[in-house]
Amino acid sequence: EDKVVQSPLSLVVHEGDTVTLNCSYEVTNFRSLLWYKQEKKAPTFLFMLTSSGIEKKSGRLSSILDKKELSSILNITATQTGDSAIYLCAVQRIQGAQKLVFGQGTRLTINP
Amino acid sequence: EADIYQTPRYLVIGTGKKITLECSQTMGHDKMYWYQQDPGMELHLIHYSYGVNSTEKGDLSSESTVSRIRTEHFPLTLESARPSHTSQYLCASSESGNYGYTFGSGTRLTVV
């Protein structure tokens, strides 16, 4: 059965700290791994990773995929209170419908 | 502005009632999805659609049904709501060849 596991489930840090969120997967016919940020409403797209070892960056956020280890990390540097959210990792299989299998999420809290 | 809309945002309803959760997107995406998310838990796919007149069951069994008569509209119906249906329901869409999803704001359903 396909599985996506995120760790830690919950993380509380101070503003300015750097955090690393982890995602590991066991998925047949892997196509891509995606990261989303979910605040009170809908998840918003952060990154999509398909190639191993290539870092994607957007401001203070970056992510990298390791296909050998079947894992990915999401880094956030110089955290701000606005980074507080649930971060979701999802994996897409090579199938026609582009369905995503989600992990349980990491709840990140940034204290001022 | 192209977007994906879900109504209602919140719904409290009695056991046995029939309900329809609405989802519409203005982006012309051919693929649409319904996910169910319990508090603190991962998103589970319950229905998806490749396009008009195409609907499939997702990975999580659900008593709900869906229809796709128009590209932009993908409503979800529960014929007889039960307390076990209490959850958040998220609608999403994606374009063929583009693997990122766009999510709606969700409907938080409570069945009493």
gemmi code that builds the backbone of each chain (N, CA, C; Angstrom):
import gemmi

chains = {
    "A": [
        ("GLU", (0.852, -1.200, 0.000), (0.000, 0.000, 0.000), (0.884, 1.245, 0.000)),
        ("ASP", (0.539, 2.209, -0.838), (1.306, 3.456, -0.895), (1.237, 4.201, 0.434)),
        ("LYS", (2.371, 4.775, 0.814), (2.426, 5.446, 2.121), (3.351, 6.650, 2.047)),
        ("VAL", (2.945, 7.732, 2.673), (3.773, 8.928, 2.806), (3.809, 9.293, 4.280)),
        ("VAL", (5.020, 9.404, 4.834), (5.174, 9.663, 6.270), (5.984, 10.927, 6.474)),
        ("GLN", (5.445, 11.829, 7.272), (6.135, 13.094, 7.541), (6.588, 13.146, 9.001)),
        ("SER", (7.709, 13.810, 9.195), (8.195, 14.003, 10.564), (8.919, 15.341, 10.666)),
        ("PRO", (8.893, 15.981, 11.838), (8.043, 15.592, 12.962), (6.578, 15.913, 12.664)),
        ("LEU", (5.666, 15.434, 13.491), (4.249, 15.760, 13.310), (3.979, 17.183, 13.770)),
        ("SER", (4.760, 17.636, 14.744), (4.557, 18.973, 15.277), (5.908, 19.560, 15.666)),
        ("LEU", (6.075, 20.859, 15.434), (7.351, 21.515, 15.703), (7.075, 22.949, 16.131)),
        ("VAL", (7.681, 23.345, 17.254), (7.539, 24.712, 17.756), (8.927, 25.319, 17.866)),
        ("VAL", (9.143, 26.443, 17.200), (10.455, 27.104, 17.223), (10.244, 28.602, 17.410)),
        ("HIS", (11.344, 29.306, 17.595), (11.289, 30.764, 17.734), (11.551, 31.432, 16.392)),
        ("GLU", (11.005, 32.595, 16.258), (11.216, 33.381, 15.043), (12.711, 33.534, 14.796)),
        ("GLY", (13.096, 33.342, 13.538), (14.501, 33.463, 13.182), (15.221, 32.129, 13.097)),
        ("ASP", (14.641, 31.109, 13.702), (15.258, 29.781, 13.630), (15.143, 29.213, 12.223)),
        ("THR", (15.954, 28.203, 11.954), (15.859, 27.436, 10.706), (15.257, 26.074, 11.019)),
        ("VAL", (14.329, 25.631, 10.187), (13.688, 24.334, 10.415), (13.840, 23.444, 9.190)),
        ("THR", (13.853, 22.139, 9.452), (13.889, 21.136, 8.387), (12.757, 20.148, 8.629)),
        ("LEU", (11.896, 20.031, 7.644), (10.777, 19.096, 7.706), (11.081, 17.915, 6.790)),
        ("ASN", (10.695, 16.720, 7.239), (11.044, 15.505, 6.517), (9.816, 14.805, 5.930)),
        ("CYS", (10.043, 14.158, 4.813), (8.990, 13.391, 4.162), (9.623, 12.135, 3.565)),
        ("SER", (9.090, 10.972, 3.903), (9.554, 9.734, 3.279), (8.361, 9.028, 2.652)),
        ("TYR", (8.611, 8.249, 1.631), (7.491, 7.660, 0.902), (7.799, 6.236, 0.461)),
        ("GLU", (6.711, 5.480, 0.348), (6.764, 4.161, -0.280), (5.613, 4.146, -1.274)),
        ("VAL", (5.935, 4.409, -2.502), (4.910, 4.555, -3.538), (5.367, 3.821, -4.778)),
        ("THR", (4.476, 3.029, -5.329), (4.813, 2.355, -6.582), (4.670, 3.343, -7.734)),
        ("ASN", (5.516, 3.183, -8.714), (5.460, 4.019, -9.916), (5.502, 5.515, -9.585)),
        ("PHE", (6.526, 5.894, -8.852), (6.683, 7.288, -8.431), (6.849, 8.197, -9.648)),
        ("ARG", (6.156, 9.342, -9.591), (6.322, 10.356, -10.634), (6.922, 11.641, -10.056)),
        ("SER", (6.315, 12.144, -8.985), (6.790, 13.421, -8.437), (6.391, 13.533, -6.967)),
        ("LEU", (7.060, 14.450, -6.269), (6.738, 14.747, -4.871), (6.418, 16.230, -4.775)),
        ("LEU", (5.367, 16.550, -4.064), (4.919, 17.930, -3.951), (4.837, 18.350, -2.487)),
        ("TRP", (5.133, 19.613, -2.241), (4.965, 20.203, -0.910), (3.882, 21.279, -0.983)),
        ("TYR", (3.016, 21.279, 0.038), (1.957, 22.273, 0.163), (2.009, 22.900, 1.547)),
        ("LYS", (1.538, 24.140, 1.629), (1.376, 24.832, 2.913), (-0.116, 25.001, 3.154)),
        ("GLN", (-0.596, 24.543, 4.318), (-2.016, 24.666, 4.614), (-2.199, 25.506, 5.869)),
        ("GLU", (-2.800, 26.663, 5.696), (-3.153, 27.493, 6.835), (-4.614, 27.205, 7.162)),
        ("LYS", (-5.421, 28.233, 7.349), (-6.791, 27.918, 7.776), (-7.637, 27.403, 6.619)),
        ("LYS", (-7.252, 27.732, 5.442), (-8.104, 27.374, 4.307), (-7.441, 26.293, 3.455)),
        ("ALA", (-7.373, 26.530, 2.152), (-6.927, 25.501, 1.230), (-5.414, 25.365, 1.237)),
        ("PRO", (-4.906, 24.160, 0.979), (-3.463, 24.001, 0.791), (-2.999, 24.815, -0.414)),
        ("THR", (-1.868, 25.475, -0.263), (-1.293, 26.217, -1.381), (0.007, 25.556, -1.801)),
        ("PHE", (0.211, 25.508, -3.082), (1.333, 24.788, -3.673), (2.644, 25.493, -3.378)),
        ("LEU", (3.667, 24.721, -2.990), (5.001, 25.263, -2.755), (5.983, 24.781, -3.825)),
        ("PHE", (6.201, 23.473, -3.882), (7.195, 22.914, -4.789), (6.717, 21.601, -5.374)),
        ("MET", (7.231, 21.313, -6.561), (7.107, 19.983, -7.127), (8.501, 19.506, -7.494)),
        ("LEU", (8.839, 18.292, -7.072), (10.174, 17.739, -7.289), (10.047, 16.447, -8.074)),
        ("THR", (10.807, 16.349, -9.139), (10.784, 15.113, -9.921), (12.167, 14.507, -10.050)),
        ("SER", (13.181, 15.334, -10.008), (14.546, 14.845, -10.208), (15.307, 14.840, -8.901)),
        ("SER", (16.054, 13.782, -8.693), (16.795, 13.628, -7.444), (17.967, 14.596, -7.406)),
        ("GLY", (18.200, 15.204, -6.246), (19.394, 16.007, -6.043), (19.316, 17.433, -6.518)),
        ("ILE", (18.208, 17.821, -7.121), (18.090, 19.204, -7.614), (17.244, 19.988, -6.620)),
        ("GLU", (17.855, 21.052, -6.052), (17.165, 21.845, -5.050), (16.269, 22.872, -5.718)),
        ("LYS", (15.067, 22.993, -5.170), (14.161, 24.051, -5.610), (14.099, 25.090, -4.498)),
        ("LYS", (14.135, 26.362, -4.897), (14.148, 27.437, -3.901), (13.088, 28.469, -4.223)),
        ("SER", (12.507, 29.006, -3.156), (11.589, 30.122, -3.300), (11.736, 30.979, -2.050)),
        ("GLY", (12.507, 32.027, -2.165), (12.748, 32.890, -1.005), (13.482, 32.142, 0.089)),
        ("ARG", (12.850, 32.085, 1.270), (13.487, 31.418, 2.410), (13.191, 29.911, 2.445)),
        ("LEU", (12.395, 29.438, 1.506), (12.038, 28.023, 1.469), (12.840, 27.310, 0.386)),
        ("SER", (13.239, 26.090, 0.696), (13.919, 25.270, -0.301), (13.576, 23.811, -0.041)),
        ("SER", (13.700, 23.007, -1.077), (13.367, 21.597, -0.944), (14.226, 20.783, -1.889)),
        ("ILE", (14.482, 19.535, -1.496), (15.292, 18.659, -2.319), (14.763, 17.240, -2.191)),
        ("LEU", (14.892, 16.497, -3.263), (14.397, 15.119, -3.322), (15.577, 14.153, -3.379)),
        ("ASP", (15.480, 13.056, -2.653), (16.492, 11.995, -2.706), (15.767, 10.705, -3.099)),
        ("LYS", (15.832, 10.365, -4.369), (15.090, 9.192, -4.851), (15.694, 7.894, -4.333)),
        ("LYS", (16.978, 7.918, -4.047), (17.627, 6.704, -3.535), (17.114, 6.387, -2.140)),
        ("GLU", (16.975, 7.442, -1.326), (16.491, 7.285, 0.041), (14.967, 7.388, 0.134)),
        ("LEU", (14.303, 7.629, -0.992), (12.838, 7.783, -1.035), (12.388, 8.829, -0.010)),
        ("SER", (12.986, 9.995, -0.102), (12.668, 11.021, 0.885), (12.885, 12.415, 0.301)),
        ("SER", (12.362, 13.378, 1.041), (12.535, 14.779, 0.672), (12.580, 15.600, 1.948)),
        ("ILE", (13.253, 16.743, 1.891), (13.235, 17.671, 3.011), (12.779, 19.033, 2.523)),
        ("LEU", (12.142, 19.755, 3.445), (11.736, 21.136, 3.199), (12.427, 21.985, 4.262)),
        ("ASN", (13.232, 22.928, 3.809), (13.945, 23.823, 4.721), (13.308, 25.207, 4.709)),
        ("ILE", (13.199, 25.775, 5.880), (12.761, 27.165, 5.990), (13.786, 27.890, 6.851)),
        ("THR", (14.428, 28.898, 6.283), (15.429, 29.672, 7.028), (14.804, 30.969, 7.532)),
        ("ALA", (15.398, 31.535, 8.592), (14.945, 32.814, 9.165), (13.430, 32.835, 9.301)),
        ("THR", (12.891, 31.859, 10.012), (11.435, 31.688, 10.088), (10.747, 32.931, 10.640)),
        ("GLN", (9.500, 33.125, 10.177), (8.666, 34.241, 10.615), (7.347, 33.663, 11.111)),
        ("THR", (6.617, 34.459, 11.896), (5.344, 33.954, 12.450), (4.370, 33.584, 11.325)),
        ("GLY", (4.495, 34.229, 10.193), (3.631, 33.899, 9.064), (3.920, 32.546, 8.428)),
        ("ASP", (5.014, 31.925, 8.843), (5.324, 30.576, 8.352), (4.554, 29.508, 9.131)),
        ("SER", (3.914, 29.905, 10.221), (3.125, 28.946, 11.011), (2.013, 28.365, 10.151)),
        ("ALA", (1.988, 27.052, 10.035), (1.015, 26.380, 9.163), (1.242, 24.879, 9.285)),
        ("ILE", (0.402, 24.129, 8.586), (0.654, 22.700, 8.413), (1.295, 22.529, 7.045)),
        ("TYR", (2.408, 21.826, 7.001), (3.111, 21.583, 5.743), (2.844, 20.139, 5.317)),
        ("LEU", (2.282, 20.024, 4.130), (1.872, 18.726, 3.609), (2.812, 18.266, 2.513)),
        ("CYS", (3.171, 17.003, 2.579), (3.953, 16.361, 1.533), (3.023, 15.404, 0.797)),
        ("ALA", (3.125, 15.358, -0.502), (2.283, 14.465, -1.296), (3.111, 13.870, -2.422)),
        ("VAL", (2.770, 12.641, -2.770), (3.492, 11.954, -3.837), (2.518, 11.570, -4.939)),
        ("GLN", (2.958, 11.732, -6.146), (2.121, 11.429, -7.304), (2.653, 10.198, -8.006)),
        ("ARG", (1.725, 9.311, -8.380), (2.091, 8.093, -9.085), (1.987, 8.323, -10.585)),
        ("ILE", (2.641, 7.467, -11.328), (2.513, 7.507, -12.787), (1.182, 6.858, -13.141)),
        ("GLN", (0.147, 7.668, -13.141), (-1.180, 7.181, -13.515), (-1.877, 8.295, -14.248)),
        ("GLY", (-2.884, 7.942, -14.981), (-3.532, 8.959, -15.800), (-4.189, 10.080, -15.033)),
        ("ALA", (-4.658, 9.803, -13.818), (-5.453, 10.810, -13.118), (-4.633, 11.788, -12.310)),
        ("GLN", (-3.319, 11.631, -12.248), (-2.459, 12.530, -11.467), (-2.882, 12.589, -9.994)),
        ("LYS", (-3.331, 11.460, -9.447), (-3.774, 11.441, -8.052), (-2.595, 11.646, -7.112)),
        ("LEU", (-2.851, 12.307, -5.988), (-1.830, 12.542, -4.974), (-2.112, 11.707, -3.726)),
        ("VAL", (-1.049, 11.161, -3.131), (-1.128, 10.488, -1.838), (-0.454, 11.406, -0.835)),
        ("PHE", (-1.187, 11.818, 0.186), (-0.702, 12.803, 1.142), (-0.163, 12.163, 2.408)),
        ("GLY", (0.840, 12.807, 3.002), (1.259, 12.499, 4.355), (0.349, 13.196, 5.348)),
        ("GLN", (0.589, 12.943, 6.630), (-0.292, 13.499, 7.662), (0.033, 14.943, 7.996)),
        ("GLY", (1.114, 15.444, 7.470), (1.435, 16.851, 7.681), (2.308, 17.092, 8.894)),
        ("THR", (3.050, 18.201, 8.856), (3.814, 18.687, 10.005), (3.225, 20.030, 10.406)),
        ("ARG", (2.775, 20.118, 11.656), (2.240, 21.390, 12.160), (3.400, 22.209, 12.714)),
        ("LEU", (3.711, 23.300, 12.029), (4.824, 24.172, 12.412), (4.284, 25.428, 13.085)),
        ("THR", (4.788, 25.714, 14.282), (4.400, 26.919, 15.010), (5.643, 27.764, 15.246)),
        ("ILE", (5.580, 29.014, 14.818), (6.698, 29.939, 15.000), (6.289, 30.947, 16.077)),
        ("ASN", (6.987, 30.950, 17.181), (6.698, 31.886, 18.266), (7.565, 33.136, 18.131)),
        ("PRO", (6.968, 34.313, 18.408), (7.750, 35.559, 18.278), (8.831, 35.670, 19.351)),
    ],
    "B": [
        ("GLU", (-10.677, 36.581, -12.032), (-9.469, 35.822, -11.691), (-9.814, 34.335, -11.642)),
        ("ALA", (-9.005, 33.524, -12.305), (-9.239, 32.083, -12.314), (-9.084, 31.534, -10.913)),
        ("ASP", (-10.011, 30.662, -10.527), (-9.979, 30.149, -9.163), (-10.861, 28.917, -9.061)),
        ("ILE", (-10.920, 28.346, -7.853), (-11.766, 27.200, -7.579), (-12.578, 27.526, -6.336)),
        ("TYR", (-13.866, 27.349, -6.423), (-14.783, 27.803, -5.390), (-15.548, 26.630, -4.803)),
        ("GLN", (-15.667, 26.639, -3.483), (-16.461, 25.631, -2.804), (-17.516, 26.321, -1.947)),
        ("THR", (-18.721, 25.792, -1.993), (-19.787, 26.279, -1.117), (-20.580, 25.096, -0.599)),
        ("PRO", (-21.110, 25.183, 0.628), (-20.848, 26.255, 1.590), (-19.483, 26.082, 2.249)),
        ("ARG", (-19.005, 27.069, 2.972), (-17.753, 26.941, 3.725), (-17.968, 26.095, 4.970)),
        ("TYR", (-19.106, 26.302, 5.619), (-19.450, 25.541, 6.824), (-20.896, 25.069, 6.699)),
        ("LEU", (-21.150, 23.843, 7.169), (-22.509, 23.299, 7.104), (-22.730, 22.404, 8.311)),
        ("VAL", (-23.783, 22.712, 9.064), (-24.215, 21.861, 10.172), (-25.587, 21.340, 9.809)),
        ("ILE", (-25.744, 20.029, 9.792), (-26.976, 19.441, 9.279), (-27.357, 18.229, 10.119)),
        ("GLY", (-28.647, 17.910, 10.131), (-29.128, 16.779, 10.913), (-28.956, 15.446, 10.203)),
        ("THR", (-28.902, 14.395, 10.984), (-28.762, 13.043, 10.439), (-29.929, 12.719, 9.504)),
        ("GLY", (-29.598, 12.080, 8.374), (-30.616, 11.651, 7.434), (-30.891, 12.632, 6.309)),
        ("LYS", (-30.366, 13.852, 6.433), (-30.608, 14.851, 5.379), (-29.728, 14.575, 4.164)),
        ("LYS", (-30.258, 14.985, 3.014), (-29.481, 14.917, 1.764), (-28.748, 16.239, 1.581)),
        ("ILE", (-27.460, 16.169, 1.261), (-26.704, 17.404, 1.059), (-25.863, 17.317, -0.207)),
        ("THR", (-25.625, 18.476, -0.803), (-24.729, 18.569, -1.957), (-23.692, 19.644, -1.675)),
        ("LEU", (-22.427, 19.263, -1.788), (-21.326, 20.220, -1.643), (-20.911, 20.653, -3.048)),
        ("GLU", (-20.854, 21.963, -3.246), (-20.585, 22.481, -4.577), (-19.102, 22.773, -4.777)),
        ("CYS", (-18.619, 22.532, -5.986), (-17.246, 22.875, -6.356), (-17.245, 23.314, -7.807)),
        ("SER", (-16.712, 24.513, -8.034), (-16.624, 25.033, -9.398), (-15.256, 25.660, -9.620)),
        ("GLN", (-14.722, 25.473, -10.832), (-13.428, 26.084, -11.173), (-13.553, 26.801, -12.514)),
        ("THR", (-12.824, 27.910, -12.601), (-12.912, 28.756, -13.790), (-11.652, 28.662, -14.637)),
        ("MET", (-10.844, 27.659, -14.416), (-9.545, 27.552, -15.085), (-9.585, 26.616, -16.287)),
        ("GLY", (-10.724, 25.966, -16.513), (-10.808, 25.040, -17.631), (-10.025, 23.747, -17.409)),
        ("HIS", (-9.698, 23.431, -16.156), (-8.955, 22.208, -15.872), (-9.818, 20.985, -16.161)),
        ("ASP", (-9.199, 19.957, -16.739), (-9.993, 18.775, -17.052), (-10.098, 17.828, -15.852)),
        ("LYS", (-9.099, 17.784, -14.996), (-9.122, 16.841, -13.874), (-9.579, 17.529, -12.587)),
        ("MET", (-10.489, 16.876, -11.884), (-10.964, 17.409, -10.609), (-11.011, 16.292, -9.581)),
        ("TYR", (-10.909, 16.686, -8.293), (-10.741, 15.722, -7.206), (-11.531, 16.181, -5.980)),
        ("TRP", (-11.965, 15.200, -5.199), (-12.493, 15.464, -3.865), (-11.629, 14.715, -2.856)),
        ("TYR", (-11.169, 15.460, -1.839), (-10.420, 14.873, -0.739), (-11.187, 15.090, 0.557)),
        ("GLN", (-11.035, 14.132, 1.462), (-11.630, 14.242, 2.794), (-10.491, 14.346, 3.801)),
        ("GLN", (-10.626, 15.272, 4.751), (-9.574, 15.479, 5.744), (-10.177, 15.635, 7.127)),
        ("ASP", (-9.882, 14.688, 8.014), (-10.289, 14.818, 9.417), (-9.249, 15.665, 10.144)),
        ("PRO", (-9.627, 16.323, 11.246), (-8.681, 17.205, 11.945), (-7.388, 16.496, 12.308)),
        ("GLY", (-6.263, 17.094, 11.950), (-4.958, 16.539, 12.280), (-4.561, 15.320, 11.478)),
        ("MET", (-5.364, 14.998, 10.485), (-5.085, 13.793, 9.702), (-4.769, 14.162, 8.258)),
        ("GLU", (-4.284, 13.168, 7.519), (-3.914, 13.441, 6.122), (-5.152, 13.528, 5.238)),
        ("LEU", (-4.971, 14.075, 4.056), (-6.023, 14.141, 3.061), (-6.165, 12.762, 2.412)),
        ("HIS", (-7.394, 12.335, 2.212), (-7.672, 11.068, 1.533), (-8.533, 11.337, 0.304)),
        ("LEU", (-8.130, 10.778, -0.826), (-8.881, 10.948, -2.068), (-10.138, 10.093, -2.026)),
        ("ILE", (-11.300, 10.704, -2.253), (-12.550, 9.946, -2.254), (-13.179, 9.863, -3.653)),
        ("HIS", (-12.969, 10.856, -4.497), (-13.488, 10.813, -5.875), (-12.566, 11.616, -6.786)),
        ("TYR", (-12.541, 11.235, -8.054), (-11.847, 12.067, -9.029), (-12.502, 11.932, -10.387)),
        ("SER", (-12.131, 12.849, -11.262), (-12.735, 12.883, -12.592), (-11.677, 13.277, -13.616)),
        ("TYR", (-11.641, 12.537, -14.725), (-10.718, 12.866, -15.818), (-11.249, 14.008, -16.672)),
        ("GLY", (-12.585, 14.118, -16.684), (-13.211, 15.117, -17.538), (-14.716, 14.922, -17.517)),
        ("VAL", (-15.399, 15.591, -18.424), (-16.865, 15.513, -18.463), (-17.308, 14.058, -18.622)),
        ("ASN", (-18.318, 13.686, -17.843), (-18.922, 12.343, -17.838), (-17.976, 11.254, -17.359)),
        ("SER", (-16.876, 11.629, -16.714), (-15.939, 10.662, -16.151), (-15.870, 10.853, -14.652)),
        ("THR", (-16.177, 9.808, -13.866), (-15.991, 9.868, -12.418), (-15.466, 8.520, -11.944)),
        ("GLU", (-14.593, 8.563, -10.939), (-13.996, 7.345, -10.396), (-13.959, 7.442, -8.882)),
        ("LYS", (-14.000, 6.291, -8.230), (-13.824, 6.241, -6.778), (-12.346, 6.432, -6.444)),
        ("GLY", (-12.097, 7.062, -5.317), (-10.728, 7.279, -4.879), (-10.208, 6.149, -4.016)),
        ("ASP", (-9.143, 6.459, -3.278), (-8.488, 5.445, -2.463), (-9.252, 5.156, -1.173)),
        ("LEU", (-10.015, 6.126, -0.689), (-10.787, 5.960, 0.543), (-12.247, 5.747, 0.174)),
        ("SER", (-12.816, 4.669, 0.695), (-14.216, 4.381, 0.404), (-15.105, 5.471, 0.986)),
        ("SER", (-16.086, 5.898, 0.228), (-16.977, 6.950, 0.680), (-18.394, 6.636, 0.225)),
        ("GLU", (-19.377, 7.009, 1.058), (-20.782, 6.811, 0.698), (-21.298, 7.947, -0.169)),
        ("SER", (-20.467, 8.924, -0.451), (-20.889, 10.044, -1.277), (-20.814, 9.670, -2.758)),
        ("THR", (-21.493, 10.466, -3.582), (-21.436, 10.300, -5.028), (-21.085, 11.645, -5.658)),
        ("VAL", (-20.572, 11.604, -6.877), (-20.218, 12.830, -7.592), (-20.758, 12.762, -9.008)),
        ("SER", (-20.773, 13.913, -9.662), (-21.148, 13.972, -11.068), (-20.283, 15.016, -11.764)),
        ("ARG", (-20.118, 14.860, -13.079), (-19.308, 15.824, -13.849), (-20.000, 16.022, -15.203)),
        ("ILE", (-21.014, 16.848, -15.170), (-21.789, 17.125, -16.378), (-21.163, 18.269, -17.161)),
        ("ARG", (-20.513, 19.174, -16.438), (-19.828, 20.291, -17.084), (-18.381, 20.309, -16.607)),
        ("THR", (-17.478, 20.788, -17.419), (-16.057, 20.831, -17.080), (-15.804, 21.550, -15.768)),
        ("GLU", (-16.527, 22.665, -15.578), (-16.220, 23.533, -14.451), (-16.868, 23.114, -13.134)),
        ("HIS", (-17.748, 22.122, -13.156), (-18.585, 21.846, -11.989), (-18.428, 20.384, -11.556)),
        ("PHE", (-18.177, 20.141, -10.248), (-17.938, 18.786, -9.759), (-18.571, 18.647, -8.375)),
        ("PRO", (-19.898, 18.575, -8.300), (-20.564, 18.520, -6.993), (-20.477, 17.140, -6.346)),
        ("LEU", (-20.498, 17.132, -5.024), (-20.475, 15.903, -4.230), (-21.764, 15.825, -3.431)),
        ("THR", (-22.415, 14.654, -3.457), (-23.715, 14.489, -2.798), (-23.673, 13.359, -1.782)),
        ("LEU", (-24.267, 13.630, -0.630), (-24.530, 12.599, 0.371), (-26.033, 12.436, 0.462)),
        ("GLU", (-26.538, 11.247, 0.130), (-27.994, 11.033, 0.097), (-28.608, 11.066, 1.494)),
        ("SER", (-27.857, 10.567, 2.487), (-28.378, 10.510, 3.853), (-27.209, 10.719, 4.815)),
        ("ALA", (-27.064, 11.951, 5.270), (-25.896, 12.293, 6.092), (-25.932, 11.584, 7.441)),
        ("ARG", (-24.731, 11.192, 7.898), (-24.587, 10.569, 9.222), (-23.460, 11.257, 9.972)),
        ("PRO", (-23.436, 11.145, 11.305), (-22.350, 11.779, 12.076), (-20.962, 11.341, 11.620)),
        ("SER", (-20.830, 10.112, 11.096), (-19.519, 9.639, 10.621), (-19.039, 10.400, 9.386)),
        ("HIS", (-19.925, 11.159, 8.754), (-19.550, 11.973, 7.591), (-18.969, 13.322, 8.002)),
        ("THR", (-18.979, 13.618, 9.290), (-18.413, 14.871, 9.770), (-16.933, 14.932, 9.431)),
        ("SER", (-16.540, 15.960, 8.676), (-15.158, 16.063, 8.203), (-15.015, 17.352, 7.409)),
        ("GLN", (-13.790, 17.615, 6.937), (-13.582, 18.687, 5.966), (-13.444, 18.046, 4.587)),
        ("TYR", (-14.118, 18.653, 3.611), (-14.088, 18.148, 2.238), (-13.418, 19.207, 1.362)),
        ("LEU", (-12.334, 18.810, 0.706), (-11.561, 19.717, -0.134), (-11.679, 19.300, -1.590)),
        ("CYS", (-11.991, 20.254, -2.438), (-12.066, 20.032, -3.874), (-10.791, 20.595, -4.513)),
        ("ALA", (-10.298, 19.956, -5.547), (-9.094, 20.426, -6.229), (-9.220, 20.167, -7.723)),
        ("SER", (-8.414, 20.871, -8.496), (-8.385, 20.625, -9.931), (-6.956, 20.708, -10.434)),
        ("SER", (-6.708, 20.086, -11.573), (-5.388, 20.167, -12.188), (-5.531, 20.061, -13.699)),
        ("GLU", (-4.524, 20.571, -14.367), (-4.505, 20.569, -15.820), (-3.654, 19.402, -16.283)),
        ("SER", (-4.019, 18.747, -17.357), (-3.219, 17.641, -17.872), (-1.810, 18.111, -18.161)),
        ("GLY", (-0.835, 17.328, -17.675), (0.555, 17.667, -17.897), (1.125, 18.606, -16.859)),
        ("ASN", (0.263, 19.227, -16.052), (0.713, 20.099, -14.963), (0.286, 19.434, -13.662)),
        ("TYR", (1.246, 19.012, -12.850), (0.885, 18.114, -11.763), (0.505, 18.810, -10.469)),
        ("GLY", (0.657, 20.120, -10.409), (0.252, 20.816, -9.206), (-1.260, 20.960, -9.156)),
        ("TYR", (-1.816, 20.783, -7.983), (-3.251, 20.966, -7.799), (-3.532, 22.404, -7.375)),
        ("THR", (-4.722, 22.872, -7.714), (-5.273, 24.080, -7.109), (-6.422, 23.630, -6.227)),
        ("PHE", (-6.370, 23.992, -4.957), (-7.399, 23.567, -4.003), (-8.432, 24.670, -3.783)),
        ("GLY", (-9.662, 24.246, -3.515), (-10.677, 25.163, -3.017), (-10.483, 25.379, -1.526)),
        ("SER", (-11.301, 26.259, -0.957), (-11.163, 26.608, 0.467), (-11.739, 25.552, 1.393)),
        ("GLY", (-12.462, 24.592, 0.850), (-12.970, 23.504, 1.676), (-14.369, 23.751, 2.214)),
        ("THR", (-15.061, 22.667, 2.517), (-16.344, 22.719, 3.232), (-16.183, 21.903, 4.501)),
        ("ARG", (-16.426, 22.572, 5.624), (-16.370, 21.843, 6.903), (-17.782, 21.391, 7.240)),
        ("LEU", (-18.022, 20.094, 7.189), (-19.348, 19.514, 7.389), (-19.448, 18.902, 8.780)),
        ("THR", (-20.508, 19.247, 9.476), (-20.814, 18.642, 10.775), (-22.208, 18.055, 10.705)),
        ("VAL", (-22.326, 16.771, 10.984), (-23.629, 16.103, 10.986), (-23.982, 15.767, 12.432)),
        ("VAL", (-25.119, 16.287, 12.866), (-25.492, 16.103, 14.275), (-26.691, 15.146, 14.409)),
    ],
}
model = gemmi.Model(1)
for chain_id, residues in chains.items():
    chain = gemmi.Chain(chain_id)
    for i, (resn, *xyz) in enumerate(residues, 1):
        res = gemmi.Residue()
        res.name, res.seqid = resn, gemmi.SeqId(i, " ")
        for name, pos in zip(("N", "CA", "C"), xyz):
            atom = gemmi.Atom()
            atom.name, atom.element = name, gemmi.Element(name[0])
            atom.pos, atom.b_iso = gemmi.Position(*pos), 0.0
            res.add_atom(atom)
        chain.add_residue(res)
    model.add_chain(chain)
structure = gemmi.Structure()
structure.add_model(model)
structure.setup_entities()
